[in-house]
Amino acid sequence: MASAESLVCDSSALISITDSCFMHSLYLLKKRLRGSFLIPKSVEYECIIRPMKMKEHAIYALRLKRAVADGVINVVDMDLSHEIEQVKWTANNMFFARGKPIHLIHEGEAEMLALANALDVKNLLIDERTTRLLVENPQLLQKHLEEEFHTSLDVNDKYVDEFARMTKNMSLFRSCEMLALAYEHGYFDDYRELKHDALEAALYRLKYSGCAVGMRDIEEYAAKVARESPQ
């Protein structure tokens, strides 16, 4: 099931993609790439099973449920309870504010990381900002948290190092980067001479659906695509 091009997905990115009506970008990439979109059972619950019971969220849950039925997204059912608890304990005891640990990772993100390790998958699709910073730049996350809590944090260096070991060599992608990859594979070709504009508009739509991407990042990427694409 898993290959070098597979991605383990978090509910945050899948919800951004489906809520923005870009579900078929995953169908396109499933055909063009050799990997699979994988989700653990907790992510299935978060973005399919639970929202199916909530009328305001049922439509994106239905889109994802159909993608699972179509084999575009694969639900992986593995007993990773020990590994999940280890990830949660390590991440949630890295930083302390006024003597109390700061809770940073929930079940879905912890199971996603545990599953990626179990399957030796290095690519993760996630929009959730805190987990991304934990993996990519824990020092910057510490700075943000100190600003949020208005105090200096105590840091458990042992757990910082342990979490870095758990996530070593992992590459994190946001939904906007996944949509940009779909663009490169022809997702917006139907827009013809307007396809660059369509990509930029789509990236803004993802931003306002929850993807943590800055306006400057969107503008710079859109300009880069315009320069590199043949006229």
C-alpha positions as semicolon CSV with decimal commas, in nm:
position;residue;x (nm);y (nm);z (nm)
1;M;0,000;0,000;0,000
2;A;0,274;0,246;0,099
3;S;0,545;0,361;-0,138
4;A;0,802;0,640;-0,153
5;E;0,537;0,876;-0,295
6;S;0,264;0,789;-0,044
7;L;0,135;1,046;0,203
8;V;-0,018;1,001;0,544
9;C;-0,292;1,264;0,572
10;D;-0,431;1,462;0,863
11;S;-0,794;1,569;0,882
12;S;-0,699;1,940;0,868
13;A;-0,567;1,923;0,511
14;L;-0,841;1,690;0,385
15;I;-1,110;1,918;0,525
16;S;-0,946;2,223;0,362
17;I;-0,937;2,045;0,025
18;T;-1,291;1,908;0,035
19;D;-1,448;2,218;0,189
20;S;-1,294;2,420;-0,097
21;C;-1,436;2,176;-0,359
22;F;-1,093;2,058;-0,480
23;M;-1,152;1,690;-0,405
24;H;-1,082;1,589;-0,764
25;S;-0,726;1,717;-0,735
26;L;-0,661;1,409;-0,521
27;Y;-0,823;1,187;-0,784
28;L;-0,591;1,338;-1,046
29;L;-0,279;1,292;-0,833
30;K;-0,379;0,936;-0,744
31;K;-0,369;0,856;-1,118
32;R;-0,047;1,047;-1,192
33;L;0,164;0,946;-0,892
34;R;0,270;0,606;-0,767
35;G;0,179;0,665;-0,404
36;S;-0,135;0,643;-0,194
37;F;-0,324;0,886;0,031
38;L;-0,336;0,710;0,368
39;I;-0,532;0,798;0,681
40;P;-0,545;0,632;1,023
41;K;-0,873;0,540;1,190
42;S;-0,878;0,851;1,412
43;V;-0,856;1,078;1,106
44;E;-1,138;0,881;0,942
45;Y;-1,345;0,950;1,253
46;E;-1,254;1,320;1,264
47;C;-1,326;1,404;0,900
48;I;-1,581;1,140;0,792
49;I;-1,766;0,952;1,066
50;R;-1,827;1,236;1,313
51;P;-1,912;1,513;1,062
52;M;-2,152;1,278;0,881
53;K;-2,378;1,330;1,184
54;M;-2,354;1,712;1,160
55;K;-2,563;1,865;0,886
56;E;-2,339;2,170;0,842
57;H;-2,034;1,948;0,778
58;A;-2,190;1,643;0,615
59;I;-2,113;1,746;0,256
60;Y;-1,734;1,738;0,292
61;A;-1,761;1,414;0,490
62;L;-1,960;1,261;0,203
63;R;-1,694;1,368;-0,048
64;L;-1,424;1,203;0,159
65;K;-1,632;0,891;0,216
66;R;-1,677;0,858;-0,160
67;A;-1,301;0,903;-0,209
68;V;-1,243;0,614;0,032
69;A;-1,498;0,401;-0,154
70;D;-1,325;0,489;-0,483
71;G;-0,984;0,385;-0,347
72;V;-0,839;0,734;-0,372
73;I;-0,795;0,748;0,006
74;N;-0,701;0,435;0,200
75;V;-0,795;0,388;0,566
76;V;-0,522;0,199;0,753
77;D;-0,637;0,008;1,061
78;M;-0,333;-0,074;1,274
79;D;-0,300;-0,117;1,648
80;L;-0,062;0,167;1,730
81;S;-0,192;0,248;2,078
82;H;0,151;0,231;2,242
83;E;0,318;0,440;1,972
84;I;0,035;0,697;1,978
85;E;0,064;0,742;2,355
86;Q;0,440;0,780;2,321
87;V;0,399;1,056;2,060
88;K;0,136;1,238;2,268
89;W;0,332;1,213;2,592
90;T;0,652;1,335;2,429
91;A;0,494;1,628;2,243
92;N;0,267;1,734;2,528
93;N;0,550;1,746;2,782
94;M;0,802;1,946;2,581
95;F;0,699;2,294;2,693
96;F;0,577;2,415;3,032
97;A;0,409;2,746;3,117
98;R;0,409;2,839;3,486
99;G;0,486;2,478;3,575
100;K;0,205;2,324;3,369
101;P;0,264;2,125;3,046
102;I;0,120;2,274;2,727
103;H;-0,106;2,034;2,538
104;L;0,003;2,054;2,173
105;I;-0,095;1,732;1,994
106;H;-0,429;1,552;1,981
107;E;-0,518;1,195;1,889
108;G;-0,542;1,247;1,513
109;E;-0,202;1,415;1,473
110;A;-0,038;1,163;1,708
111;E;-0,179;0,863;1,519
112;M;-0,079;1,019;1,187
113;L;0,282;1,048;1,302
114;A;0,279;0,700;1,454
115;L;0,135;0,551;1,135
116;A;0,393;0,726;0,918
117;N;0,669;0,574;1,129
118;A;0,509;0,229;1,128
119;L;0,477;0,228;0,747
120;D;0,809;0,411;0,693
121;V;0,626;0,685;0,501
122;K;0,819;1,013;0,497
123;N;0,554;1,244;0,346
124;L;0,273;1,394;0,551
125;L;-0,018;1,609;0,435
126;I;-0,119;1,845;0,714
127;D;-0,246;2,202;0,747
128;E;-0,253;2,213;1,128
129;R;0,004;2,477;1,220
130;T;0,115;2,364;1,567
131;T;0,211;2,011;1,464
132;R;0,390;2,145;1,157
133;L;0,601;2,376;1,373
134;L;0,669;2,097;1,624
135;V;0,822;1,891;1,343
136;E;0,987;2,166;1,139
137;N;1,083;2,439;1,387
138;P;1,015;2,376;1,758
139;Q;1,220;2,685;1,852
140;L;0,986;2,907;1,652
141;L;0,687;2,735;1,813
142;Q;0,837;2,806;2,155
143;K;0,865;3,173;2,062
144;H;0,501;3,186;1,949
145;L;0,385;3,012;2,266
146;E;0,580;3,251;2,487
147;E;0,410;3,541;2,311
148;E;0,071;3,375;2,353
149;F;0,117;3,293;2,722
150;H;0,310;3,615;2,800
151;T;0,578;3,423;2,988
152;S;0,902;3,237;2,932
153;L;0,857;2,863;2,889
154;D;1,046;2,583;3,057
155;V;1,170;2,334;2,797
156;N;1,224;1,962;2,846
157;D;1,522;1,915;2,613
158;K;1,502;1,537;2,648
159;Y;1,155;1,530;2,493
160;V;1,246;1,790;2,230
161;D;1,527;1,560;2,116
162;E;1,304;1,252;2,138
163;F;1,032;1,412;1,925
164;A;1,293;1,520;1,670
165;R;1,410;1,160;1,651
166;M;1,051;1,037;1,600
167;T;0,994;1,277;1,310
168;K;1,341;1,264;1,155
169;N;1,340;1,292;0,773
170;M;0,965;1,358;0,758
171;S;0,852;1,606;0,493
172;L;0,533;1,800;0,563
173;F;0,308;1,937;0,288
174;R;0,009;2,168;0,313
175;S;-0,309;2,140;0,109
176;C;-0,198;2,445;-0,093
177;E;0,122;2,265;-0,194
178;M;-0,079;1,957;-0,291
179;L;-0,306;2,172;-0,508
180;A;-0,001;2,336;-0,667
181;L;0,129;1,989;-0,753
182;A;-0,207;1,907;-0,910
183;Y;-0,175;2,229;-1,113
184;E;0,159;2,106;-1,248
185;H;-0,017;1,787;-1,357
186;G;-0,287;1,975;-1,549
187;Y;-0,561;2,023;-1,290
188;F;-0,640;2,377;-1,406
189;D;-0,575;2,328;-1,778
190;D;-0,946;2,369;-1,856
191;Y;-0,904;2,736;-1,766
192;R;-0,658;2,773;-2,056
193;E;-0,502;3,121;-2,052
194;L;-0,665;3,185;-1,713
195;K;-0,514;2,882;-1,539
196;H;-0,254;3,089;-1,350
197;D;-0,531;3,312;-1,216
198;A;-0,734;3,005;-1,128
199;L;-0,445;2,862;-0,926
200;E;-0,395;3,187;-0,735
201;A;-0,768;3,213;-0,659
202;A;-0,773;2,849;-0,549
203;L;-0,479;2,899;-0,313
204;Y;-0,659;3,192;-0,150
205;R;-0,969;2,974;-0,116
206;L;-0,762;2,712;0,067
207;K;-0,614;2,980;0,292
208;Y;-0,961;3,088;0,403
209;S;-1,064;2,725;0,449
210;G;-0,793;2,668;0,710
211;C;-0,462;2,616;0,531
212;A;-0,185;2,804;0,716
213;V;-0,034;2,988;0,419
214;G;0,054;3,356;0,403
215;M;-0,063;3,596;0,135
216;R;0,296;3,670;0,041
217;D;0,362;3,296;-0,006
218;I;0,062;3,272;-0,240
219;E;0,168;3,574;-0,444
220;E;0,528;3,456;-0,471
221;Y;0,429;3,107;-0,578
222;A;0,178;3,234;-0,834
223;A;0,445;3,465;-0,977
224;K;0,696;3,177;-0,988
225;V;0,449;2,956;-1,176
226;A;0,377;3,235;-1,425
227;R;0,750;3,276;-1,496
228;E;0,820;2,906;-1,536
229;S;0,512;2,807;-1,737
230;P;0,527;2,826;-2,119
231;Q;0,323;3,105;-2,272
